[in-house]
Amino acid sequence: MIGIWLGRQNRMKFKEAVTYDDMLIVPQYSDITSRSEVDISSRLGHRELRLPIIASPMDTVSEDKMAIAMYRSGGMAVLHR
């Protein structure tokens, strides 16, 4: 578990968050018959991501072409310096 500080109007709150190491996904039976029935969108502040993936700000990962592709796919990329 990690902590995240969120600020709003000079008030700080501490929220708990999870990382990949904190999660365990176990496959189970599902009644879903089509991928179009599933909504995986997520909110990040005032933005809605259709694809809840954010590419890392590393020079080998997020170049301008990758950022554009992520945006078009519904995700987000953070560009490195």
N, C-alpha and C positions, 0 to 999 in steps of 0.2 A: 504494500500500500504506500502511496505517496500523498503528500498534502499539496493543495493548490491554494494560493492566495488570490481572492477575487476582490477587486475594489470598486466601489460605487459611491460617488459623492463623498469622498474622504473617509468612508467607513470600510474597514477591511474585515473580511470573513474568511475563515479557514474551512475549506471543504475537503472531504476525503475522496480520493480517486484511486483507480486500479491501473496496473500496468499489465503487459502481456504475461508476465510470470505469475500474476495473481489469478489468472483465469484458466479454467479447464473446460474445454468443449467436448462433450460426449455425444456422439451421434445417437439419435433415437428415431423411432417411427414417426412419420408425419402424414397428415391428411392432405398436404399441399400437392396439387396435381400439376401446377404450372409455376414457373419462376415469376411470371407476371403478377401473381397473387401476393408476392412478398414485397414489403416496403422496408428498405434498409436505410432510408434517409435519416439524417441526424442534424441537429442544430449546433452551431458553433457561434455563440453570441447572437448577432442578428442575421447571420447567414445560415442558409439551409444547404447541406451537402447531400446530393442524391447518392453519391458514393462516399461513405464515411472513411476516406483514406486521405492522409496528408503526407505528401512526399517530404523526405528529410532535406534540410538545407546543406547538403554536401555537394561538392563540385562534381562528383561522379554520379550523382543521382538527379539533382534538380537544375538542369540547364533550362534555357528559355523554351526550347521545344517540348521538354517534359512538362513544364508548367502549363503550357498551352494545351497539351494533350490531357493533363489532369483536369483542367478547367472544363474542357469539352466533354469529359466523361462524368463530370459532376463532383469531382474531388477538389483538392487544393494542393499546391506545392509552395514551399518556402524557398525562395532563391537565396543562394549563398552570396557572399560579397564578391 
